[in-house]
């Protein structure tokens, strides 16, 4: 079974440029997450989807970040314009369970997209 | 403030030297506590789920335990391939549930 697929793996851009990341979750996983992970830190949630609906986007900096999940499968995360502080690894994860299920924390992560903003 | 704290930040062991990693949490309505392993340049990999105090889970040289305030990840006779960052996460109550991660413990096992 294929795991969570993310692209690109690495991206280097100048500040103020736009960037987009793509994620394909595990087939059948209705819950999808985007996390940001800075060096030496744990992942921090940006947005969570249940199917097509964004159920938690409270930590998404909406002035420059946007996300979408078309047809409840693939998802894209966009940053426009990028700032120096956006340099991080952007992780996508999916889970079979969502909502208030105790197993909703059993996430399957992709390998991440490492963003460097110069 | 709801939070998850892991200690130590880094741990260096000799091969075969057993030890424990700690994850303490202050959240209301715990629904599950999760341990993940993260290798450099990779995404976290799920290891264990613990639901209630007193519960234990084992996998090879790893054993996770849970109390009302903290969890321990015990590593028995570690090998160099156990070197990784171990992350703890808690899922707790709310209208949709919330999952927060600790900062992790970086484990290095020397041969």
Boltz contact constraints between the chains, C-beta under 6 A:
constraints:
  - contact:
      token1: [A, 41]
      token2: [B, 103]
      max_distance: 6.0
  - contact:
      token1: [A, 42]
      token2: [B, 87]
      max_distance: 6.0
  - contact:
      token1: [A, 42]
      token2: [B, 101]
      max_distance: 6.0
  - contact:
      token1: [A, 42]
      token2: [B, 102]
      max_distance: 6.0
  - contact:
      token1: [A, 42]
      token2: [B, 103]
      max_distance: 6.0
  - contact:
      token1: [A, 42]
      token2: [B, 104]
      max_distance: 6.0
  - contact:
      token1: [A, 43]
      token2: [B, 101]
      max_distance: 6.0
  - contact:
      token1: [A, 55]
      token2: [B, 96]
      max_distance: 6.0
  - contact:
      token1: [A, 56]
      token2: [B, 96]
      max_distance: 6.0
  - contact:
      token1: [A, 91]
      token2: [B, 43]
      max_distance: 6.0
  - contact:
      token1: [A, 100]
      token2: [B, 97]
      max_distance: 6.0
  - contact:
      token1: [A, 102]
      token2: [B, 31]
      max_distance: 6.0
  - contact:
      token1: [A, 102]
      token2: [B, 32]
      max_distance: 6.0
  - contact:
      token1: [A, 102]
      token2: [B, 51]
      max_distance: 6.0
  - contact:
      token1: [A, 104]
      token2: [B, 91]
      max_distance: 6.0
  - contact:
      token1: [A, 104]
      token2: [B, 97]
      max_distance: 6.0
  - contact:
      token1: [A, 105]
      token2: [B, 32]
      max_distance: 6.0
  - contact:
      token1: [A, 105]
      token2: [B, 34]
      max_distance: 6.0
  - contact:
      token1: [A, 105]
      token2: [B, 89]
      max_distance: 6.0
  - contact:
      token1: [A, 105]
      token2: [B, 91]
      max_distance: 6.0
  - contact:
      token1: [A, 105]
      token2: [B, 99]
      max_distance: 6.0
  - contact:
      token1: [A, 106]
      token2: [B, 46]
      max_distance: 6.0
  - contact:
      token1: [A, 106]
      token2: [B, 49]
      max_distance: 6.0
  - contact:
      token1: [A, 109]
      token2: [B, 43]
      max_distance: 6.0
  - contact:
      token1: [A, 109]
      token2: [B, 44]
      max_distance: 6.0
  - contact:
      token1: [A, 110]
      token2: [B, 43]
      max_distance: 6.0
  - contact:
      token1: [A, 111]
      token2: [B, 42]
      max_distance: 6.0
  - contact:
      token1: [A, 111]
      token2: [B, 43]
      max_distance: 6.0
  - contact:
      token1: [A, 112]
      token2: [B, 43]
      max_distance: 6.0
